[in-house]
């Protein structure tokens, strides 16, 4: 579904669309955990057809042609890939900012220095409970919590920043404040929250998804923490937060300064296809890891061309194509709704976000 090479509307100056700010590459489908919400439904071993070392280096070179985005080496568990340090070093040498999303259990006094030497400047480690009992139940492996904490310490000792990620469900909703305090106590630099998107194994815990009302309440609580904790806070897969940021700032007579660069950039809600995309372990490009819409295959077409010409990406870059109340909403350019949740609920990635209680006042 890559579209015609010249299909993207370039405008009067004939310029290509801006390059992505973030690219997530699922380096492998292999994982040593079995998390109940896993987007990838990750397995014990690698998937057939995963990109080779040379294909991975070619991909990184093509990503670099779009600019200098942050590249997130994710999985599965990226540290199960034997050439991961070589790939990270190659990306660093290309001028890309290389970060990694391991589960923490394999980050040790031996592996962390290798990551640092390869240029990995930050890792994100998920904590979905503030205690071993709660986190391990979520992660599906006893001892995952203690191993994650050990991994955080090892990364910090190697000079790597640590970001804590938390996927919010009914199972841990009440414990989010405790998880955030744990992130503070651990010396993390940021806390990113994710709202469950029902894909992969997440489909089987759909009853654990929070309601629209809980969603709104949680995001308002998250806003309130901005001046209370020494963490950079970012909501992901929660585009409504960017509406709430503006609503609350207006109510309080404040001017909100939006960070527009780096891992913690706060710009707009759904970034899929506009400033972010996902590359699967076998080279399929998607708007995000939760929106399984093939937009191209890097084994057949260069990443930079896919980014520029994909029909799906073109549609996602045009807020005027959103449907239902998302299309009428005055916040459609800063929120956009979660396209993955819309797709899972309706089969139409441009449909209105199903987990939003806000009623638009006017279109602008």
Secondary structure, 3 states (H helix, E strand, C coil): CCCCCCCCCCCCCCCCCCCCCEEEEECCCECCCCCCCCCCCCECCCCCCCCCHHHHHHHHHHHHCCCCCEEEEECCCHHHCCCHHHHHHHHHHCCCEEEECCCCCCCCCCHHHHHHHCCCCEEEEECCCCCHHHHHHHHCCCCHHHHHHHHHHHHHHCCCEEEEEEEECCCCHHHHHHHHHHHHHCCCCEEEEEECCCCHHHHHHHHHCCCHHHHHHHHHHHHHCCCCCCCEEEEECCCHHHHHHHHHHHHCCCCCCCCCCCCCCCCCCCCECCCEEEECCCCEEECECCECCCCEECCCCCHHHHHHHCHHHHHHCCHHHCCHHHHHCCCCCCCCCCHHHHHHHHCCCCCCCCCCCCCCCCCC
